[in-house]
């Protein structure tokens, strides 16, 4: 159950969506990838585009364009201990704010937000700043992510240390 008590003043769909996004950020910071996987609709897509302006993710090169199968494989790499990034994964803290509704209905909410993610590994901090778009469908079984787009503000630069979910 998503607690929306601290979100008074927002419409019910918006408050539920914001609480869901915050919950997702906490799950990712805890590296609870099984719980993160459970947040997704079967046909959902996790997208980290290289071109910050693109909307045709399927036709463009992306850092990530994961359907259910690819998300499962990514989680297996992150949790197996065999990938270099999994063996020594960064500790992360995410702050997500500046929520702007794109579409609001009782069943479907799409919101834009800003994320500042700090990763810490080997006595060094790495900063990732992104504009996010979450499309969340509210079902009888609970909210499900249909799409999450992470538009890194420096996506066109050479990036390293992307060994965790954004």
C-alpha positions as CSV (number, residue, x, y, z in Angstrom):
1,X,0.0,0.0,0.0
2,X,1.3,3.4,-0.9
3,X,1.2,6.0,1.9
4,X,0.1,9.4,0.6
5,X,-0.4,11.1,4.0
6,X,2.5,13.5,3.5
7,X,1.2,14.6,0.1
8,X,-1.8,16.6,1.1
9,X,-2.7,19.2,-1.5
10,X,-2.1,16.9,-4.5
11,X,-4.8,15.2,-6.3
12,X,-5.2,11.5,-5.4
13,X,-3.7,10.2,-8.7
14,X,-0.8,12.6,-8.4
15,X,-0.1,11.8,-4.7
16,X,-0.2,8.1,-5.4
17,X,2.2,8.5,-8.3
18,X,4.7,10.6,-6.3
19,X,4.6,8.1,-3.4
20,X,5.2,5.3,-5.9
21,X,8.3,7.1,-7.5
22,X,9.7,7.7,-4.0
23,X,9.1,4.1,-3.1
24,X,11.0,3.0,-6.3
25,X,13.9,5.3,-5.4
26,X,14.2,3.7,-2.0
27,X,14.0,0.2,-3.4
28,X,16.8,1.0,-5.8
29,X,19.0,2.6,-3.1
30,X,18.5,-0.6,-1.1
31,X,19.4,-2.7,-4.1
32,X,16.3,-4.7,-3.7
33,X,16.1,-5.7,-7.3
34,X,13.4,-8.4,-6.8
35,X,11.1,-5.7,-5.3
36,X,12.0,-3.3,-8.2
37,X,11.2,-6.0,-10.8
38,X,7.8,-6.6,-9.1
39,X,6.9,-2.9,-9.7
40,X,6.9,-3.4,-13.5
41,X,4.0,-4.3,-15.9
42,X,4.9,-7.3,-18.0
43,X,5.1,-5.1,-21.1
44,X,6.9,-2.1,-19.4
45,X,10.1,-0.5,-20.7
46,X,13.1,0.9,-18.7
47,X,14.8,3.4,-21.0
48,X,18.0,5.4,-20.6
49,X,18.4,7.2,-24.0
50,X,21.7,8.6,-25.2
51,X,19.9,11.4,-27.2
52,X,18.1,13.5,-24.5
53,X,15.5,14.7,-27.0
54,X,14.5,11.4,-28.6
55,X,11.0,9.9,-28.2
56,X,11.6,7.0,-30.6
57,X,13.5,4.8,-28.2
58,X,13.2,1.7,-30.3
59,X,14.9,3.3,-33.3
60,X,17.7,5.0,-31.4
61,X,20.8,3.9,-29.5
62,X,20.2,3.8,-25.8
63,X,22.2,3.0,-22.7
64,X,19.2,0.9,-21.7
65,X,16.0,-0.1,-23.5
66,X,14.9,-3.0,-21.4
67,X,11.7,-5.0,-21.7
68,X,10.8,-7.7,-19.1
69,X,13.4,-10.1,-20.5
70,X,16.2,-7.5,-20.6
71,X,15.3,-6.2,-17.1
72,X,15.5,-9.8,-15.8
73,X,18.9,-10.2,-17.4
74,X,20.2,-6.9,-16.1
75,X,19.1,-7.8,-12.5
76,X,20.8,-11.2,-12.9
77,X,24.1,-9.5,-13.8
78,X,23.7,-7.0,-10.9
79,X,23.1,-9.8,-8.4
80,X,25.2,-12.6,-9.7
81,X,28.6,-11.3,-8.4
82,X,30.2,-12.2,-11.8
83,X,29.9,-8.7,-13.3
84,X,32.6,-6.3,-12.2
85,X,29.9,-3.7,-11.4
86,X,28.0,-6.2,-9.3
87,X,31.1,-7.3,-7.2
88,X,31.8,-3.8,-6.0
89,X,28.5,-1.9,-6.6
90,X,28.2,1.7,-5.6
91,X,26.1,2.7,-2.6
92,X,23.5,5.2,-3.9
93,X,21.2,7.9,-2.6
94,X,18.5,9.3,-4.8
95,X,16.6,12.5,-4.4
96,X,13.5,12.8,-6.7
97,X,11.5,16.0,-6.8
98,X,10.0,18.7,-9.1
99,X,7.0,16.6,-10.0
100,X,5.0,17.8,-13.1
101,X,1.9,15.9,-14.3
102,X,1.8,15.0,-18.0
103,X,-1.3,12.8,-17.8
104,X,-3.6,12.2,-14.8
105,X,-6.5,9.8,-14.5
106,X,-7.6,7.4,-11.9
107,X,-6.0,4.5,-13.9
108,X,-2.9,6.0,-15.5
109,X,-0.5,8.7,-14.4
110,X,2.5,10.0,-16.3
111,X,4.7,12.4,-14.5
112,X,8.0,14.2,-15.1
113,X,10.4,14.7,-12.3
114,X,14.1,15.5,-11.5
115,X,16.5,13.1,-10.0
116,X,19.8,13.6,-8.4
117,X,21.6,10.4,-7.7
118,X,24.9,10.2,-5.8
119,X,26.9,7.0,-6.0
120,X,29.7,6.3,-3.6
121,X,32.4,3.7,-4.4
122,X,36.1,3.4,-3.4
123,X,36.1,6.8,-1.5
124,X,34.8,8.7,-4.5
125,X,31.4,10.2,-5.2
126,X,29.8,10.2,-8.7
127,X,26.9,12.4,-9.5
128,X,24.1,11.5,-12.0
129,X,21.5,14.1,-12.7
130,X,18.4,13.2,-14.8
131,X,15.0,14.2,-15.9
132,X,12.7,11.3,-15.3
133,X,9.3,10.3,-16.8
134,X,7.3,7.6,-15.1
135,X,4.2,6.1,-16.6
136,X,2.3,4.3,-13.9
137,X,-0.9,2.2,-14.3
138,X,-3.0,1.7,-11.2
139,X,-4.5,-1.8,-11.3
140,X,-6.5,-3.9,-8.9
141,X,-3.1,-5.7,-8.1
142,X,-1.5,-2.3,-7.4
143,X,0.5,0.2,-9.3
144,X,2.7,-1.0,-12.2
145,X,5.4,0.8,-14.2
146,X,4.6,0.9,-17.9
147,X,7.6,3.0,-18.7
148,X,10.4,4.8,-17.0
149,X,12.6,7.1,-19.0
150,X,15.9,8.4,-17.5
151,X,17.2,11.4,-19.4
152,X,20.7,12.0,-18.1
153,X,21.6,15.6,-18.5
154,X,25.1,14.6,-19.7
155,X,24.0,11.5,-21.7
156,X,25.8,12.7,-24.8
157,X,29.2,12.7,-22.9
158,X,31.3,9.6,-22.4
159,X,29.8,8.0,-19.3
160,X,31.2,5.3,-17.0
161,X,30.1,3.8,-13.7
162,X,26.7,2.9,-15.0
163,X,26.8,-0.4,-13.2
164,X,23.5,0.1,-11.3
165,X,20.0,1.0,-12.2
166,X,19.2,4.7,-12.6
